[in-house]
Amino acid sequence: MKLLYLSRADVERVALDMAAIIRLLGVAFREKGEGRVEMPPKPGIHPKGDAFIHAMPAYIPGLKSAGLKWVSGFPGNAKIGLPYISGLLVLNDVETGLPYAVMDCTWITAFRTGAASALAAKYLARPRSEVLGILACGVQGRTHLLAMAALFPLKRIYAYDILPDAELRYIEEMSVKTGLEIIGVDHPKKAVADSDIVVTSGPILKHPRPTIEKGWLKPGAFGSAVDYDSYWKPEALAEMDKLATDDLPQFRYVRSTGYFQRTPEPYADLGEIVAGKKPGREREDERTLAMNLGLALDDMAVAPEIYRRAKERGIGTWLPL
């Protein structure tokens, strides 16, 4: 009758490595593709503008994981020194229903999002992809570089941000962290045109003013639209040979709320691809794109392993129920 509370610092101290996160997501999405996951589309409230607070429940039998993430995204927080994404995650015992852990979800959200994109890239990008384009040099720009570097033989990264100072900080920090060549560019097209993999991770906007135009993404390249369709013009999305998402029911639910009004219907979700029910990349020259929405599945794949490692190492605070 007690639970383990893990603060953001506690979760970061566990420091689950990116390769392990990608592996856990692979297991979870295979379970999803085989129809063994319970995960309703996430409901949400929207206190102001493009801000959101979402409830994200999921149950993964194969990982004996059940829980809920209560997460917010407030684009204006950066101006007052607060994180864009914040929230809490609760894990419940699958035999009794009792909660056994509560943890900050900021680090988990950042890293599992990059891992989900990398998992999609494993099936949709060319295996020898060497050049990565990052558009928006924030938290997701950082975790996506780490995730892609865990799976692909990257040699060069192009980085673009509308804020030159943010771009410069990114180059300085991530060059040291990864040892890779990172080149700052002054126009988004320069981060797209020569890249094998392109990641866009700006704020999610219901009424975006997209930037990436038709023809910028070269044949054979893969894109990861972390910010929904906020960065990609409809004409650019229309020329994709394959557009996938992480969950078709959730994609359609989000569309019903006003997003994706000019985005093509995805041909498959990531679970179907991982389980081998739908094909991934089939030709060298295919343009492919993953528009992952962020699933409770991702969080419930990762959180139990963080709990297990924290418990082993004596990290966190035990609280009575």
Secondary structure, 3 states (H helix, E strand, C coil): CEEEEECHHHHHHHCCCHHHHHHHHHHHHHHHHCCCCECCCCCEECCCCCCEEEEEEEEEHHHCEEEEEEEEECHHHHHHCCCCEEEEEEEECCCCCCEEEEEECHHHHHHHHHHHHHHHHHHHCCCCCCEEEEECCCHHHHHHHHHHHHHCCCCEEEEECCCHHHHHHHHHHHHHHHCCEEEECCCHHHHHCCCCEEEECCCCCCCCCCCECCCCCCCCCEEEECCCCCCECHHHHHCCCEEEECCHHHHHHHHHCCCCCCCCCCCEEHHHHHCCCCCCCCCCCCCEEECCCCCHHHHHHHHHHHHHHHHHHCCCEEEEC
